[in-house]
Amino acid sequence: MDSYVMQIRRLWLNQDGEALADLLSLRHGHVMIPQIGSEIAINKAIEHLSAPLDDLVLYHLKAVFAMNKNDPFALYNQQSSAVQCLAKILQMQKEENWMLPVMNVMCLELRLSAIGAENSKNNKNLKHGEVLEKCAECLMACFRVCAADSRSSEEDTKRWGMLSLINQLLKVYFRINKLHLCKPLIRAIESSSFKDHFALAHQITYKFFVGRKAMFDSDYKVANKYLTYAFEHCHVMSSKNKRLILTYLVPVKMLLGYMPKQNVLQKYNLMEFWELMESVKKGDLRSLEKVMAKHEAFFIGAGIYLIVEKLKLIAYRNLFKKVYLVLNTHQIPVQSLLVALQMYGMEDIDMDETECLLANLIYEGKIKGYISFQHKKLVISKQNPFPLLSTIP
């Protein structure tokens, strides 16, 4: 135990943030030391360490003790105190940023401990997300310190720690479904001169979450841009992460008219989208309903069911295009479109609902034309009446 405390002291004096981060991590080998977190260990820490390092190590040792006792709430509370202490240290170090590696590790483990507390069987008196909300407040304290560092020296500025913290906050906000809180964080990065210079791993995580946020905001072109970046830059061996990114990227691309290739879906075990794509491409609404019912658990589990539902509009467009190609006229009777809908699974639809559906497709730019209510016809443009989905503003 003495050697552990003395190591921390030495690394602090040498300003070795990377090595110090290991010794203040809940995943480092020192957590297996039997006496860790004991009263003796705490007294040793106080005896050999001076402020403000002593408090930081004190809370860390208590967190390790709580973890070894399998007490998730105590673990979270002690880790939260440790991170609050760390925020004060960062604020005190006006001209230095060598503690950023420690911040990255401790803030990651704060979020993980908050999730553990949320998932605990003893979590009966807390509302869903309550611990994670408090965790976010703690993370924000560190973020404010980093964002407020206005020094011109890029090498020593704490702003290099912003993206790591934002990624932790984005993960929390997505987990508790408070996506509106992501906006100021995204603005902070998009307006930063460091935007393209953060560590690639942090950039990939950031692009993934911003892409998902854009997808839920129905901004599919932005979603496609960010998710594509995340997928293309994700390490080739990280197949699990690539599959996760594709789970969101594939429906986004389909909404933009880009259909996935079978070999890609097979490679990442996402064949649910292949059946979906075939139904949408054919405009086969009956088949589409069956596919959505068959893979409902997968779509809901991934949080994309409502996004997948929007593909119905693409299926309608594709079906109406087939009718146009068969009739070969720019004045299509609405009755013909109604019959096509009924043939492909929408037996209960009537003329008014068909016209409403057409109006939506025209409004969204998926069909260029207008409805002649007097003659009960869809009058479409003679030039490119069914624009490529990717070209629609």
C-alpha positions in Angstrom: 0.0 0.0 0.0 2.9 2.3 0.8 4.4 1.8 -2.6 1.0 2.6 -4.3 0.7 5.9 -2.4 4.3 6.9 -3.0 3.9 6.1 -6.7 1.0 8.5 -6.9 3.0 11.2 -5.2 5.9 10.7 -7.5 3.7 10.8 -10.7 2.0 14.0 -9.3 5.3 15.7 -8.8 6.5 14.6 -12.3 3.3 15.7 -13.8 2.8 12.4 -15.5 -0.9 12.4 -16.3 -1.0 9.2 -18.4 0.6 7.0 -15.6 -1.4 8.8 -12.9 -4.6 8.1 -14.7 -3.9 4.3 -14.5 -3.3 4.5 -10.7 -6.6 6.4 -10.3 -8.6 4.1 -12.4 -11.2 1.6 -11.1 -10.0 -0.9 -13.7 -6.3 -0.9 -12.6 -4.7 -3.8 -10.8 -4.3 -1.9 -7.5 -8.0 -2.3 -6.8 -7.3 -6.0 -6.0 -5.1 -5.0 -3.1 -6.9 -6.4 0.0 -6.3 -3.5 2.3 -7.3 -0.9 -0.3 -9.9 1.6 1.0 -9.3 0.5 4.6 -8.9 3.1 7.4 -5.1 2.3 7.4 -4.8 2.9 3.7 -6.8 6.2 4.0 -4.5 7.4 6.8 -1.5 6.5 4.8 -2.8 8.5 1.9 -3.4 11.6 4.1 0.0 11.2 5.7 2.0 11.1 2.5 0.0 13.3 0.2 -0.7 17.0 0.4 -3.7 19.1 -0.8 -5.3 19.0 -3.2 -4.1 15.5 -4.2 -4.9 14.0 -0.8 -8.7 14.5 -1.2 -8.7 13.1 -4.7 -6.9 9.9 -3.7 -9.1 9.7 -0.5 -12.3 9.6 -2.6 -10.7 7.2 -5.0 -9.8 4.7 -2.3 -13.3 4.9 -0.9 -14.7 4.3 -4.3 -12.5 1.2 -4.7 -13.7 0.0 -1.2 -17.4 0.4 -2.3 -16.7 -1.4 -5.5 -15.2 -4.3 -3.7 -18.1 -4.4 -1.4 -20.4 -4.5 -4.4 -22.2 -1.3 -3.3 -23.1 0.5 -6.6 -24.6 3.6 -4.9 -21.7 4.1 -2.6 -19.3 3.6 -5.5 -21.1 6.2 -7.6 -21.2 8.7 -4.7 -17.5 8.4 -4.0 -16.6 8.5 -7.7 -18.7 11.6 -8.0 -16.9 13.2 -5.1 -13.6 12.3 -6.7 -14.6 14.0 -10.0 -15.8 17.1 -8.2 -12.4 17.2 -6.5 -10.7 16.8 -9.8 -12.7 19.7 -11.3 -11.3 21.9 -8.6 -7.8 20.7 -9.3 -8.2 21.5 -13.0 -9.4 25.0 -12.1 -6.4 25.6 -9.9 -3.9 24.5 -12.6 -4.3 27.7 -14.6 -1.3 27.1 -16.9 -1.3 23.3 -17.2 -3.4 20.6 -18.8 -1.4 17.5 -17.9 -4.2 16.2 -15.7 -6.5 15.7 -18.8 -5.8 11.9 -19.0 -6.8 11.6 -15.4 -10.0 13.5 -16.2 -10.8 11.3 -19.2 -10.5 8.1 -17.2 -12.3 9.3 -14.1 -15.2 10.8 -16.0 -15.7 7.6 -18.0 -15.8 5.6 -14.9 -18.2 8.1 -13.3 -20.6 7.5 -16.1 -20.2 3.7 -15.8 -20.7 3.8 -12.1 -23.9 5.9 -12.6 -25.2 3.3 -15.0 -24.4 0.6 -12.4 -26.3 2.6 -9.7 -29.3 3.1 -12.1 -29.4 -0.6 -12.8 -29.0 -1.7 -9.2 -31.8 -3.9 -7.8 -31.9 -1.6 -4.8 -32.8 1.3 -7.0 -36.4 1.5 -5.8 -36.7 5.0 -4.4 -35.1 6.8 -7.4 -36.7 8.0 -10.6 -35.4 6.6 -13.8 -32.4 8.7 -14.9 -32.0 10.5 -11.6 -28.5 9.3 -10.9 -27.4 9.9 -14.5 -28.7 13.4 -14.4 -26.6 14.1 -11.3 -23.7 12.4 -13.2 -24.2 14.9 -16.1 -24.0 17.8 -13.7 -20.7 16.5 -12.4 -19.4 16.0 -15.9 -20.5 19.6 -16.8 -18.3 21.0 -14.0 -15.2 19.6 -15.7 -16.5 20.6 -19.1 -16.9 24.2 -18.0 -13.3 24.3 -16.7 -12.0 23.0 -20.1 -14.2 25.3 -22.2 -13.3 28.4 -20.2 -9.6 28.0 -20.8 -9.0 30.8 -23.3 -5.2 30.7 -23.4 -3.7 31.1 -26.9 -1.2 28.3 -26.4 -2.8 25.3 -28.1 -0.3 22.9 -26.6 -1.3 23.6 -23.0 -4.9 24.5 -23.2 -7.5 22.4 -21.4 -9.8 22.7 -24.4 -8.3 19.5 -25.7 -10.4 17.7 -23.1 -13.7 19.1 -24.3 -14.6 16.4 -26.8 -14.0 13.5 -24.5 -16.3 15.1 -21.9 -18.9 15.9 -24.5 -18.9 12.3 -25.7 -19.6 11.2 -22.1 -22.4 13.8 -21.8 -23.9 12.7 -25.1 -24.0 9.1 -24.0 -25.8 10.2 -20.8 -28.3 12.4 -22.6 -29.1 9.6 -25.1 -29.6 7.1 -22.3 -32.1 9.3 -20.4 -33.7 10.6 -23.6 -32.9 14.3 -23.2 -31.6 14.9 -26.6 -32.4 18.7 -26.5 -29.6 19.1 -24.0 -27.1 17.9 -26.8 -27.5 21.1 -28.8 -25.3 23.5 -26.8 -22.6 20.8 -26.6 -22.7 20.2 -30.4 -22.5 24.0 -30.9 -19.4 24.2 -28.7 -17.5 21.6 -30.8 -18.7 22.9 -34.2 -17.5 26.4 -33.4 -14.2 25.2 -32.0 -11.0 25.7 -33.9 -9.9 22.2 -32.6 -12.9 20.5 -34.3 -10.9 18.5 -36.7 -7.8 18.0 -34.5 -9.2 16.0 -31.6 -8.1 12.3 -31.2 -9.7 10.2 -34.0 -11.4 7.8 -31.5 -13.1 10.8 -29.9 -14.1 12.2 -33.2 -15.7 8.9 -34.3 -17.8 8.7 -31.1 -18.8 12.3 -31.5 -19.9 11.9 -35.1 -21.8 8.8 -34.3 -23.9 10.5 -31.7 -24.4 13.7 -33.6 -25.4 11.6 -36.6 -28.0 9.8 -34.5 -29.3 13.1 -33.2 -29.7 14.4 -36.7 -31.5 11.2 -37.7 -34.1 11.7 -34.9 -34.4 15.4 -36.0 -35.2 14.1 -39.5 -32.1 15.9 -40.9 -31.1 12.8 -42.9 -28.4 14.5 -45.0 -26.5 15.6 -41.9 -27.1 12.2 -40.3 -25.7 10.5 -43.4 -22.6 12.7 -43.4 -21.7 12.1 -39.7 -22.6 8.4 -39.6 -20.7 7.8 -42.8 -17.6 9.4 -41.3 -18.0 7.3 -38.2 -18.3 4.1 -40.2 -15.5 4.8 -42.6 -13.0 5.9 -39.9 -14.0 3.2 -37.4 -11.1 0.6 -37.1 -11.5 -2.3 -39.5 -11.2 -4.8 -36.6 -14.0 -3.1 -34.6 -16.8 -5.1 -36.3 -19.1 -4.6 -33.3 -18.9 -0.8 -33.5 -19.2 -0.9 -37.3 -22.4 -3.0 -37.0 -23.8 -0.5 -34.4 -23.1 2.5 -36.7 -24.7 0.7 -39.7 -27.8 0.0 -37.6 -28.5 3.7 -37.9 -26.7 4.5 -41.1 -28.6 1.9 -43.3 -32.1 3.3 -42.6 -30.8 6.9 -43.1 -29.4 6.0 -46.5 -32.6 4.2 -47.4 -34.6 7.3 -46.6 -32.2 9.2 -49.0 -32.7 6.5 -51.7 -29.5 4.6 -51.3 -30.3 0.9 -50.9 -27.8 -1.3 -49.0 -25.8 -4.1 -50.6 -26.5 -7.6 -49.6 -22.8 -8.5 -48.9 -22.4 -5.6 -46.5 -25.5 -6.6 -44.6 -24.4 -10.2 -44.5 -20.9 -9.2 -43.2 -22.3 -7.3 -40.3 -25.3 -9.6 -39.6 -27.9 -7.0 -40.5 -30.1 -9.0 -42.9 -33.2 -7.6 -41.3 -32.6 -4.6 -43.5 -32.3 -6.7 -46.7 -35.9 -7.9 -46.4 -37.0 -4.4 -45.5 -35.1 -2.9 -48.5 -36.7 -5.4 -51.0 -40.2 -4.5 -49.8 -39.6 -0.7 -50.0 -37.9 -1.0 -53.4 -40.9 -2.9 -54.8 -43.5 -0.7 -53.1 -44.9 -3.9 -51.6 -46.8 -2.5 -48.6 -48.1 -5.9 -47.5 -44.6 -7.4 -47.5 -43.3 -4.3 -45.7 -45.8 -4.7 -42.9 -44.9 -8.4 -42.5 -41.1 -7.5 -42.4 -41.7 -4.8 -39.7 -43.8 -7.2 -37.6 -41.2 -10.0 -38.0 -38.3 -7.8 -36.9 -40.2 -5.5 -34.6 -38.1 -6.5 -31.5 -34.8 -5.6 -33.4 -36.1 -2.3 -34.6 -37.5 -1.3 -31.2 -34.4 -2.5 -29.4 -32.2 -0.3 -31.7 -34.5 2.6 -31.2 -35.2 3.0 -34.9 -38.7 1.6 -35.3 -40.2 5.1 -36.0 -37.5 5.8 -38.5 -38.1 2.6 -40.2 -41.9 3.4 -40.3 -41.0 6.5 -42.4 -39.8 4.1 -45.1 -43.5 3.5 -45.9 -43.6 6.8 -47.6 -40.7 5.7 -49.9 -42.6 2.5 -50.6 -45.7 4.5 -51.6 -43.6 6.7 -53.9 -42.1 3.6 -55.5 -45.5 2.0 -56.0 -46.9 5.1 -57.6 -43.9 5.3 -59.9 -44.6 1.7 -61.1 -48.2 2.8 -61.9 -46.9 5.8 -63.8 -44.5 3.6 -65.8 -47.3 1.1 -66.7 -49.8 3.8 -67.7 -47.2 5.9 -69.4 -49.2 9.2 -68.8 -48.6 12.3 -66.9 -52.2 12.5 -65.9 -52.7 9.5 -63.6 -56.3 8.7 -62.3 -56.3 8.7 -58.5 -58.5 5.6 -58.8 -55.6 3.7 -60.5 -53.3 4.6 -57.5 -56.1 3.6 -55.1 -56.4 0.2 -56.8 -52.6 -0.3 -56.6 -52.6 0.5 -52.9 -55.4 -2.0 -52.3 -53.6 -4.7 -54.4 -50.5 -4.3 -52.3 -52.1 -4.6 -48.9 -54.0 -1.5 -48.0 -57.5 -2.9 -48.5 -59.2 -0.4 -46.2 -57.9 2.8 -47.9 -60.4 5.1 -49.7 -60.1 7.9 -52.3 -59.8 10.7 -49.7 -56.9 9.0 -47.9 -55.2 8.3 -51.2 -55.4 12.0 -52.1 -54.0 12.9 -48.6 -51.2 10.5 -49.1 -50.4 12.0 -52.5 -50.5 15.5 -51.0 -47.9 14.5 -48.4 -45.6 13.0 -51.2 -45.9 16.2 -53.2 -45.3 18.4 -50.2 -42.1 16.5 -49.3 -40.9 16.7 -52.9 -41.0 13.0 -53.5 -43.4 13.6 -56.4 -43.4 16.7 -58.7 -46.9 17.6 -59.6 -50.3 18.5 -58.2 -53.7 16.9 -57.6 -56.6 17.9 -59.9 -59.5 17.3 -57.5 -62.0 18.2 -60.2 -60.9 15.5 -62.5 -59.6 13.1 -59.7 -56.2 12.9 -61.3 -52.6 13.2 -60.3 -50.9 15.6 -62.8 -47.1 15.1 -62.7 -44.3 17.0 -64.2 -43.1 16.0 -67.6 -39.5 16.4 -66.4 -38.3 14.2 -63.6 -41.7 13.6 -61.9 -40.1 11.2 -59.3 -36.9 12.9 -58.3 -34.0 11.0 -56.8 -34.5 11.0 -53.0 -31.0 12.2 -52.5 -31.6 15.3 -54.5 -34.6 16.5 -52.5 -33.8 19.5 -50.3 
